[in-house]
Amino acid sequence: ENREAMLSSKSNRLTEALEEANALFDGVCRAREAALDAQFLVLASNIGKEKASELHSEISAFDSTAFAEDLLTFMGINRTEETNDSEDESGESGGFLPEDAWKRMGEEALKYFKRAAGFHYLLGSWKSEPSVPKQRIERQKKATSGKEVQAMPAQLKKMEESHQEATEKEVERILRILQTHFDNDPQIPISFFDFVIDPNSFARTVENMFHVSFLIRDGLARIKLDEDGLPVIEPTKNSGAGEEDSKGGARNQVIIRLDQREWQ
């Protein structure tokens, strides 16, 4: 209704309407009110565009041809001067740009552009107010919170116990196999490598050597060298003998190197 009055260069009705709309927008709480505010913004933008087009300023209009000539002059070519001689001292034609023309232009243009804002992630939901850092509370040992703190260690301990039980059962099984072979013919030594090597599995061979090491550690079996210098294994007569060897320091600890090539 007041379009003509708002288009007048001497009138501030458009500015007053925008200020009033900004004040009313603070109380917007319904979708319909927000839609009306958006509609008003479209009308105000159109009126502002018409009002700006009617203004007459003394500022000179942008001349693209003059700008191009100035740009070429800055980059090393003066198109306004006569170039009938065509060739300069270096042998290059005056109508071509120098090799560093665009580099010079880029270095100059770089001074008028700001760097892009740093990129950052939004952690969690976005809030208008900065989140208050939580005060770090040092953990204190309390009797009341002992059950909650020990919940996870209890599960881990249970897993370790189950793994240990499986290892003990495997060691006992290997000990029975060793005693069976030895009881069948005590005079024939049992080759250590024949006893632990699985021809079809390198991983199983390593596991067998690992489990046999427990028998040696506990004194339930012993390894010695035969006449050819190869290791042989045999069970001890009883656990008491192993304890006496351990007390006397007769047992030694060694490391056996076995890679997949040697296993094959």
C-alpha positions as CSV (number, residue, x, y, z in Angstrom):
1,E,0.0,0.0,0.0
2,N,2.9,2.4,0.8
3,R,5.1,1.3,-2.1
4,E,5.3,4.7,-3.8
5,A,6.2,6.4,-0.5
6,M,8.9,3.8,0.2
7,L,10.5,4.2,-3.2
8,S,11.0,7.9,-2.6
9,S,14.7,8.8,-2.1
10,K,13.7,11.2,0.7
11,S,11.7,8.7,2.6
12,N,12.9,6.3,5.3
13,R,9.8,4.3,5.4
14,L,11.5,1.2,4.1
15,T,14.2,1.4,6.9
16,E,11.5,1.9,9.5
17,A,9.5,-1.1,8.2
18,L,12.7,-3.3,8.4
19,E,13.4,-2.2,12.0
20,E,9.8,-3.0,12.9
21,A,9.9,-6.4,11.3
22,N,13.2,-7.2,13.2
23,A,11.5,-6.3,16.4
24,L,8.4,-8.4,15.6
25,F,10.6,-11.4,14.6
26,D,11.8,-11.8,18.2
27,G,8.3,-12.9,19.2
28,V,7.8,-15.4,16.3
29,C,6.8,-18.8,17.6
30,R,4.5,-20.3,14.9
31,A,5.2,-21.5,11.4
32,R,2.6,-19.1,9.9
33,E,4.3,-16.2,11.5
34,A,7.7,-17.2,10.1
35,A,6.2,-17.6,6.7
36,L,4.8,-14.0,6.9
37,D,8.2,-12.8,7.9
38,A,9.8,-14.5,4.9
39,Q,7.1,-13.0,2.6
40,F,7.8,-9.5,4.0
41,L,11.6,-10.0,3.4
42,V,10.9,-10.8,-0.3
43,L,8.8,-7.6,-0.7
44,A,11.3,-5.5,1.1
45,S,14.1,-6.8,-1.1
46,N,12.2,-6.0,-4.3
47,I,11.4,-2.5,-3.1
48,G,15.0,-2.0,-2.1
49,K,16.2,-3.1,-5.5
50,E,13.8,-0.7,-7.3
51,K,14.9,2.1,-5.0
52,A,18.6,1.5,-5.6
53,S,18.0,1.5,-9.4
54,E,16.4,4.9,-9.3
55,L,19.4,6.5,-7.5
56,H,21.7,8.6,-9.7
57,S,25.2,8.8,-8.6
58,E,28.3,10.4,-10.0
59,I,30.3,7.2,-9.8
60,S,31.6,6.2,-13.2
61,A,30.3,2.8,-14.6
62,F,32.6,-0.1,-14.9
63,D,34.3,-0.3,-18.3
64,S,35.4,-3.8,-19.1
65,T,37.5,-2.7,-22.1
66,A,39.5,-0.3,-20.0
67,F,39.9,-2.8,-17.3
68,A,41.3,-5.3,-19.8
69,E,43.7,-2.8,-21.2
70,D,45.0,-1.9,-17.7
71,L,45.3,-5.6,-16.9
72,L,47.4,-6.3,-20.0
73,T,49.6,-3.3,-19.2
74,F,50.2,-4.6,-15.7
75,M,51.0,-8.1,-17.1
76,G,53.6,-6.7,-19.5
77,I,51.8,-5.6,-22.7
78,N,50.8,-2.1,-23.5
79,R,48.1,-2.4,-26.2
80,T,47.6,1.4,-26.4
81,E,51.1,2.0,-27.9
82,E,51.9,1.3,-31.5
83,T,53.8,-2.0,-32.0
84,N,54.7,-1.6,-35.6
85,D,58.2,-2.7,-34.8
86,S,56.7,-6.0,-33.7
87,E,60.0,-7.4,-32.4
88,D,61.8,-6.4,-29.2
89,E,65.4,-7.0,-28.3
90,S,64.7,-10.5,-27.0
91,G,63.1,-11.5,-30.3
92,E,59.6,-11.9,-28.8
93,S,56.6,-10.3,-30.4
94,G,55.1,-7.4,-28.5
95,G,51.6,-8.9,-28.8
96,F,52.2,-11.9,-26.6
97,L,52.2,-12.2,-22.9
98,P,55.5,-12.8,-21.1
99,E,56.0,-16.2,-19.5
100,D,55.6,-14.9,-16.0
101,A,52.6,-12.7,-16.8
102,W,50.0,-14.8,-15.0
103,K,52.3,-15.5,-12.1
104,R,52.7,-11.8,-11.6
105,M,49.0,-11.4,-11.8
106,G,48.4,-14.2,-9.3
107,E,50.9,-12.7,-6.8
108,E,49.2,-9.3,-7.0
109,A,45.7,-10.7,-6.7
110,L,46.7,-12.8,-3.6
111,K,47.1,-9.6,-1.6
112,Y,43.3,-8.8,-1.9
113,F,41.9,-12.2,-0.9
114,K,41.6,-13.4,2.7
115,R,42.2,-17.0,3.6
116,A,39.3,-19.4,4.0
117,A,38.1,-20.0,7.6
118,G,39.5,-23.0,9.3
119,F,37.4,-26.2,9.1
120,H,36.3,-27.8,12.3
121,Y,33.9,-30.6,13.3
122,L,30.8,-30.2,15.4
123,L,30.9,-32.7,18.2
124,G,27.5,-33.7,19.3
125,S,24.4,-31.5,19.0
126,W,24.9,-27.8,18.2
127,K,24.2,-25.3,20.9
128,S,24.0,-21.6,20.7
129,E,25.9,-21.2,23.9
130,P,29.4,-22.7,24.4
131,S,29.3,-25.7,26.6
132,V,30.8,-25.3,30.0
133,P,33.8,-27.6,30.5
134,K,33.1,-30.2,33.1
135,Q,35.3,-30.2,36.2
136,R,37.5,-33.2,36.4
137,I,37.0,-35.2,39.6
138,E,39.8,-37.3,40.7
139,R,38.8,-40.9,41.4
140,Q,39.0,-41.9,45.0
141,K,38.9,-45.4,46.4
142,K,35.6,-45.9,48.1
143,A,34.2,-49.0,49.6
144,T,30.7,-48.3,48.3
145,S,31.8,-48.1,44.6
146,G,34.0,-51.2,44.8
147,K,31.5,-53.5,43.1
148,E,31.1,-51.3,40.1
149,V,34.8,-50.8,39.6
150,Q,35.5,-54.5,39.9
151,A,32.8,-55.6,37.4
152,M,35.1,-55.5,34.3
153,P,38.2,-56.9,36.0
154,A,36.1,-59.8,37.3
155,Q,35.1,-60.7,33.7
156,L,38.7,-60.4,32.5
157,K,39.9,-62.6,35.4
158,K,37.3,-65.2,34.4
159,M,38.6,-65.2,30.8
160,E,42.2,-65.6,32.0
161,E,41.2,-68.5,34.2
162,S,39.3,-70.2,31.4
163,H,42.4,-69.8,29.1
164,Q,44.6,-71.1,31.8
165,E,42.4,-74.1,32.4
166,A,42.5,-75.0,28.7
167,T,46.3,-74.8,28.7
168,E,46.6,-77.0,31.7
169,K,44.3,-79.6,30.2
170,E,46.3,-79.6,27.0
171,V,49.6,-80.0,29.0
172,E,48.1,-82.9,30.9
173,R,47.0,-84.5,27.6
174,I,50.5,-84.2,26.1
175,L,52.0,-85.6,29.3
176,R,49.8,-88.7,29.0
177,I,50.8,-89.2,25.4
178,L,54.5,-88.9,26.4
179,Q,54.1,-91.4,29.2
180,T,52.3,-93.8,26.9
181,H,55.0,-93.8,24.3
182,F,57.7,-94.1,27.0
183,D,55.9,-97.0,28.7
184,N,55.6,-98.9,25.5
185,D,59.3,-99.1,25.0
186,P,61.5,-97.4,27.6
187,Q,64.7,-98.4,25.9
188,I,64.0,-96.4,22.7
189,P,64.5,-92.6,23.2
190,I,61.7,-90.4,21.9
191,S,62.9,-87.8,19.5
192,F,61.8,-84.3,20.6
193,F,61.2,-83.1,17.1
194,D,59.2,-86.2,16.1
195,F,57.1,-85.7,19.3
196,V,56.2,-82.0,18.8
197,I,56.2,-81.4,15.0
198,D,52.9,-81.7,13.2
199,P,53.6,-82.3,9.5
200,N,50.4,-80.7,8.4
201,S,50.4,-77.5,10.6
202,F,53.2,-75.1,11.5
203,A,50.9,-73.3,14.0
204,R,50.1,-76.6,15.7
205,T,53.8,-77.4,15.9
206,V,54.5,-74.1,17.7
207,E,51.6,-74.8,20.1
208,N,53.0,-78.3,20.9
209,M,56.4,-76.9,21.7
210,F,54.8,-74.2,23.9
211,H,52.8,-76.8,25.9
212,V,55.9,-79.1,26.2
213,S,57.8,-76.2,27.8
214,F,55.4,-76.4,30.7
215,L,56.3,-80.0,31.3
216,I,60.0,-79.1,31.4
217,R,59.3,-76.1,33.7
218,D,57.3,-78.2,36.2
219,G,59.8,-81.0,36.1
220,L,57.4,-83.5,34.7
221,A,59.7,-84.2,31.7
222,R,63.2,-83.6,30.7
223,I,65.2,-83.1,27.5
224,K,68.7,-84.4,26.8
225,L,70.9,-85.0,23.8
226,D,71.4,-88.4,22.3
227,E,74.6,-89.8,20.7
228,D,74.0,-87.8,17.5
229,G,73.6,-84.5,19.4
230,L,69.8,-84.4,18.8
231,P,67.3,-83.7,21.6
232,V,65.2,-86.5,23.0
233,I,62.4,-86.2,25.6
234,E,61.3,-88.5,28.3
235,P,59.0,-88.2,31.3
236,T,60.5,-88.1,34.8
237,K,59.9,-91.0,37.1
238,N,57.9,-88.9,39.5
239,S,57.2,-85.3,40.4
240,G,59.6,-85.5,43.4
241,A,62.6,-86.0,41.1
242,G,61.6,-82.9,39.3
243,E,61.4,-80.9,42.5
244,E,64.9,-82.1,43.6
245,D,66.3,-81.1,40.2
246,S,64.8,-77.7,40.5
247,K,66.2,-77.2,44.0
248,G,69.6,-78.3,42.9
249,G,69.6,-76.0,40.0
250,A,70.0,-78.8,37.4
251,R,67.4,-77.4,35.0
252,N,68.4,-74.8,32.4
253,Q,66.2,-72.5,30.3
254,V,66.8,-72.5,26.5
255,I,65.1,-70.9,23.5
256,I,64.5,-73.0,20.3
257,R,64.4,-71.2,17.0
258,L,62.1,-72.8,14.4
259,D,60.8,-70.9,11.3
260,Q,58.4,-72.2,8.7
261,R,61.2,-73.1,6.2
262,E,63.0,-75.3,8.8
263,W,59.6,-76.9,9.7
264,Q,59.0,-77.9,6.1
